[in-house]
Amino acid sequence: MPQSRRHRSGLRLLAKHCRTADVRVIFVDPFLLTHDKDINDNTGIYQVMSLYSLLAQEAKAAVLVSH
């Protein structure tokens, strides 16, 4: 399974758990430990942040990322 597809699958499972548990806020801290992208790679970081945006939509929760 391609990596991005696997990430989306895991993300949807996490989102489902958050909805079931009525989680309203998800804190991501520290951000650097949640990905393997170069912090100066705008395209790579955009991909990571897009996953967090999808998580927020799927979970119906706020996602706060600490850098």
MOBEL-V165623 format. One record per run of one state. SS is the DSSP state (alpha for helix, beta for strand, coil for the rest). FROM is the first residue (numbers start at 1). LEN is the number of residues. If there is no record, write none. Layout:
ss/from/len
SS/FROM/LEN
SS/FROM/LEN
This chain:
ss/from/len
coil/1/2
alpha/3/18
coil/21/4
beta/25/4
coil/29/2
alpha/31/4
coil/35/7
alpha/42/18
coil/60/2
beta/62/4
coil/66/2
